[in-house]
Amino acid sequence: MNWENIDRSLDGQLSPEEWETLERAIIDDPEMRREYVERRWLHAHLIAERDSLGSLLAENNLAEKPRQPWLKIAAALALLGLVGFAVSSQSVPPTVATLTEAEGCRWEGSDLPTKEGARLGIGTLALAEGMATIQFDSGATVTLEAPAVLEVESTMRCRLVEGSVVADVPESAHGFTINTEKMEVIDLGTRFGVTTTPIGGSHVFVFDGEVKVIRDEMAEAQHIFGGKSLHLGAAPTTPDQEISREVEPIAQDGNWTAVSTAVGRGKDAFVRREDAHGPTGAQPVLMVKHTNLAPGNERRAVLTFDMSAMPDHEFEAARLTLKVESTGLGFSSLVPDSRFAVYGVNDAQLDKWSESALTWENGGAFVSEPLDPGQFTKLAGFTIKKGSPNELIDVSSDALRDFLRQHKDLATFVLIRETGELDKQGLVHAFASREHPTDPAPTLWFKTAPSE
Amino acid sequence: MKVTECDKVVGITRKFGDFCPKNRRADLRLNEMAESDPNPEEYLELLNENGKSLAAYVHTLVSDRNDAEDILQACRLTMWKKFGNFELGTSFIAWARKIALHQILNYRRSEKRKPVYASDPAFIESIADEIDRQSESLSIRSEALHICLQRLPENQRRAVLLRYYEDCDIDEIARQTKRTEGAVYRLLSRIRGALNECINQQLQSAS
């Protein structure tokens, strides 16, 4: 029996028999016992210090720190038996990260500085609009996408309360950890995204490399490799809801008259190439996405307005407004500024689609690629900037006005995204549908001559 | 797995001990659980100050890391329930250790799952006595550990992170760092040796 077996026992390298022999020796031999406790204590402390190991051992701490005077004092006092273990190494609040990009951001309820370039200590960042980048001192970079709440915990740890982040972790910061309500995601050299919703669902997407996921309810950690994802908890799709909306047949605002998809025979829906959930006509959002990387996720929206609600069709101008919504699906930092196109449907037969039945599979001309120029005319386009807030999109063009002048019964549009994404976990854009409980449905506005 | 109310409270206490001493909802939950009517802020402050020391104590006595974590959770709950009996001003860590030792000895008796190394109660008690005897020097050692960790060269830091932060086994580390298991074991052994030596030096220069 020698001291090496003590060390081997710490790493589980002893056979049960060897362990029993060691145990005996420790009970019988005071010298062995003293040695065991000293070695075991170090091992146990490294386990107990787990949460601070990341920041203690981060690369930027490599240079030797000046001797800390409190240690001497603490040691001296402790030797005198005056204090136990009350001196905390965290008595000076450290900064652990820098807010490197925060252009055009709106913040709320943050207890950390939100100015670009600010040094961040431990605390909370709540991003209401925009996209912000945080560089942790360990080297890990986290891009936060609004709306999101992130708690910064150390150079190697943060907690995502709500929203989406994409993390880029260089080798120096391996072990960087993002916590969510449902799980702990530990980087093993990678680029990955985490999203978590207020109703408790969490998603991890690994773009490159490998992460380890630890969950309370699982004994074993799970490893996820590049291109794979893991989803936990509530599904991110918005649940079906009964909507009782007071429908104003026509709203008027000055010289502008509004007709939304909620008026008369109006309808709206989106279709996805790989329909997993059947028709979407009753959903509160219209999802739109274009991707060459994951074609199954391609989505388009179809909007029909009841033009018979308009008393006359001699308007001077026409606009289409769409309220942007968050989907909680995909990461906006993986999608460049996105360009959308609004196509008018020329074939009146196509106006007869049904909200309760339309899917990609039965979508016929609506889902052809490209849209048949005989049946569809591009009327207008708009751009949603990367990370921009959920604004109201307002599109107008002469082509849109002329198209609407000619459609006195029903006017149908197809909304597509023309630009793709950098990674297949890119953002899915969404707009409020007529079923949305609070936000305005897609609406056409017509400028009429002032009444006498 | 079925999550009982008790598990949830333990989960909350655990979370709290580690991260967020000001969580209001958890305060309420804790109040429902306590036998008498102690002050949760006092409890949490003491737990925060002594949490790591208590964890080190339990991990010293219990070789299985998962068992030790289970025991620590149970301890935090029991300590809160009994916190009314704790006399403010006396040593919290000494009180906490007593509860922990009781939990450890009971845990062994009631646990059906065989850990890798089963421990004889006589062994646990002799180690607990030894810790009590060395208590003061051990708590100084813990403080010195921080400084010594920061003096490790880069490759050793990685090994420490893998072993203690990622909780990897020797064979996992061997796979990840492309070494043999024997080489990984020797590296870890060397690191612990260097840390102990550094700690001893720190203690000498401090005294």
Interface residues (C-beta under 8 A of the other chain):
Chain A: E4 D7 R8 S9 L10 D11 G12 Q13 L14 P16 W19 E23 I26 I27 R33 R34 Y36 V37 E38 R39 R40 W41 L42 H43 A44 H45 L46 I47 A48 E49 R50 D51 S52 L53 G54 L56 L57 E59 N61 L62 E64 K65 R67 Q68 L71 K72 A74 A75 A76 A78 L79 G81 G84 F85 A86 V87 S88 S89 E153 R159 H174 G175 I186 L188 K212 D216 E217 A219
Chain B: M1 V3 G11 D18 F19 E49 N50 K52 S53 A55 A56 Y57 V58 H59 T60 S63 R65 N66 A68 S91 I93 A94 V116 Y117 A118 S119 D120 A122 F123 S126 I127 E130 I131 Q134 E136 L138 S139 I140 R141 S142 E143 A144 L145 H146 I147 L149 Q150 R151 L152 E154 R157 R158 V160 L161 R163 Y164 Y165 E166 D167 D169 I170 Q176 Y185 L188 S189 R192 L195 N196 I199 Q202 L203 A206 S207
